[in-house]
Amino acid sequence: MGSLDSPQKELTVLVTGFGPFKKGCPVNPSGEIAASLPDYLPAAQDKDSLNLPPVRIVKLPEPVHVSYNDIRNLVPTLWDDPERKVDYMIHLGMAGPQLVYSLERRAHRDGYDKADVDGKFLGDEERHRKEREDWIWHGLPEELLTDLDIEDVYRICVEQGPDLYLQISDDPGHYACDFIYFSSLAHLSKQKRHKISWFGCGAHIPSVFDKLAADEWCTCEPKVEVNGTKYPPKAK
C-alpha cells in the first residue's frame, strides 16, 4: 500500500449495531459498541505496525431496529447514499452471552424461522413462491460469502491483540445478524459489486450458476468443470 511517507487514500467504513432483540435485554451491546467508536482513525505511522490508511468511521444515528422489514429497506440506502461513498461496511451483532468474538464468513438466504421484535416472521419462502422472478433475492444462491480474506483478518487481529478471544464462524445464526449480512452481500451482488462463488459438496453448482449472468461469477482460478461447463472454484 505504499510507504509510510506517501499520501494514503482515506477509507470510509460504515458500522451498524442493533437495538434490543429480546425481553430481558433492554440494551444490545452491538449498538452500544458501534455508537462508542471514534469518528476517525489516523493512518498507522509506527514502523512496527501495519501500514494502514486513515479511516473515517460512519455510524448511524440510531441502532438498527431488529425487524426483517426495516433491515431489508435500510441496507440499500446505506450502500447507495449519493452523499457518501462507503468502502467497507461492518455489521455488529450479539448472539447471546458468548465469551468470544466471531468473524462471520458467510450469510444465509433462507431459514429465518424466528419472529423479529415486532412479532413478525420473514415469510420469504411464501413470498418467493408468489413473486417468482420478481422476488428480491431470486436467482441468488442460498449462501453468500464475503470477498474479504477472513483468515487474513483473523491473523491480523490475533497478532495485534493476542489476548482477544476471536474465532472464524460460518453461522451468523439465521436471525437479524445473518439477515443484515446477507442483505448487504445480496445488494452488492445484484449490483455486480460482489462476485459469486460457492461452498459445499458441489452438486448444486449448475442449478445456482446457470441462473446468473456470467459476469456475476467469481473469476478466480482454477475453474471447476461440471458436465463440460467451467464454473468458479470452491470458496475457502
N, C-alpha and C positions, 0 to 999 in steps of 0.2 A: 504493500500500500504506500510505498514511498518512504523517504527518510523522515525523521522527526522534525527536520528543519523546513521541509517542504509544506506548502499550504495544503490542508486536507478538507475535503468536502464535508460539510455538516450533514449528519444523518438525522432524520426525523423518525422517532419511534412513538407510536400511539399505544398507550397501555390502558386496558379496561379491567375493571373489577366488578364483582356482583354485589347486589344488596342482599338482604336476608332471604334464605331459601327454605327455612322450615321453622316450626314453632320451637321455642326454646333457644333460638339463635337470633336474637334481635340485631346483632351486628355480624356482618360477614367479613372476616379478616382480609379477604381478597380486595374488597372495596376500600378498606382502610389502608392497606399497603399501597394500592395504586394512588390514592389521594396524597399519601405522605412522600411520594417520590419527589426528588428535586426537579426543577424545570429544565435544568441544563447540566450536562456533564462535559467538562473540558476535555480536550484531546490528552491522551496519556503521554506525558513528557519524560517519565522516568526511563532511563536507558535499559533498565532491567524488566520493564513491564511490556505488555503488548502495545504495538503501535496502532492505537485506535483513534479514529477521527472524533471530533466533538459531536455530541449527541443532544438534540433537542427532544425533550420528553413532553408529549402532549397527553393531557389527562382530561377525562370527561367531567363536566360539572357535577354529575350525579352518578352513583353506581348503576350498573345495568340492572334493570328490573328482571327478575327471574321468570320471564314469560316467553314462551316459544314465539308468539306473535310479535312481541316487542323486539326480540332479538333478530328475528328474520327481517323486520323492517329497518332496524338500526344499522346492521352491518354494511349494506351497500352505501349508506350515507357516510360512513366513516372512511371508506376507501375512495369514494368518488367526490368528496368535497372539493369544489373548484378553487377554494381559497387556501387549500393546504395539500401539499404532496406528502404522502406517508411512504417512507421507505420500508419500514417493518411495523408489524403490529403484534403486541403481546397480550394474550387474554389470560388474566389471572383468575384462578378459581379455587374453591375449597372442596375437599372430598371427605369431610368428617375429621375426627381427631387423630390424624396421622402424624407421626413424628418424622416425616420425610417429605422433601420437595420432589415433585415429579416433573420431568421434561417430557411432554407428550409429543409423540412422533406422528400419530395418525388420528383421524377423526372418522366418525361413522355417519352414514346417511340414514340408516334405519334403526329400529329397535327402541324407540323412545316411548316406553310404556308407563312412565310415571307422570302424574299431573304436575303442572307448574304451580307457582304460589297463588295463582288466581283460580286454581282448581280445574284448569283446562288441560286436556290431552292434546298432543300434537296432531294425531289423526292423519298422518301423511300417507299411510297405506291406502286408506279410503279415498283421500284426495287424489292420489296418483291414478287410481282406477277410474275416477270420474273425469279427471282433466286430461289423462293420457299424455300426448305430446306437449300439452300446454303446462304440465306440472313444472314447477320452478326448477326441480332437480332432475328432470327427465334426461336420460342418456348419461348421467354421471354414475361412476362406479359406486359400490357400497362403501368403499373406504377411500379416503384421500390422504396422502402423505405430504408433509411439508417439504419444500425444496431445501430447507436448511439442513446442514450436516449436523444432526443432533448429537452424534457421537463426538464430534469435534467441540460442540458447545459444552457437552458434559466434561470433556477433558479440560477445557479452559477453566470452567467453573471450579472443578476439583483442584486444579493447580493453584488458582487464586485464593480459594477458600478450603483448605484441606479438612477443616472441621465441619464443613457443610454436609448435612445428610441429604444426599441427592441420588435420584435414580432415573433411568430412562423407562418410560412407560408407553405401552401401546393400547391403553384402555382408559380414556378420559371419563368413562362412566355412564354413557348413554343418558345424560341429563343436560343441564344448561351448559356446563363446561364443554362437553362434547359437541353440543349443538352449535354454540357460537364458533367453535373451531372449524367444524365442517362448513358452516355458513360462510366463513371467511375464505376457506380454500375453494369452495364451490364458486363463490363470486369471482375470484381471481381466475379460476379455471375457465369459466364461461367467457371471460374477457381475454382469454388466451394469455394471461399473465402468470399462469401456473401450468406446467406441463404434467400430464398424467402418466404414471407408471402403475405397477400393480404389486400385490403381495398375496401369498397363499400358495396353493398347490399348483396353480396354473391352468386348471381345467376350464376356468371361466374366461380365459383371455379373449378368444374370438367374440364371445357374446357381449363383452364390455366394449372392446376397442372398435368392433365393426359398426357400432352406433355413433362413433365420434369421427370428426374430421381428422385427417392425418396430421394436420398442423397443430393439433392439440396433444399429440403423443409426445412423450419424453423422447429426446434424441440421443440418449446415452447408448453406448456400445458395451458388450456385443449384443446383437439382437437375438431374440428367441423365435425360432421358426415353428409355426403350427400349421399343418396342412398346406404347406407351400407358401404361407404368408409370414413375413418377418415383423415381429412386434417388439416393443420396448422390453428391456431386460427387467428382471425382478428387482423391486426396490430392496435396499438394505437397511 
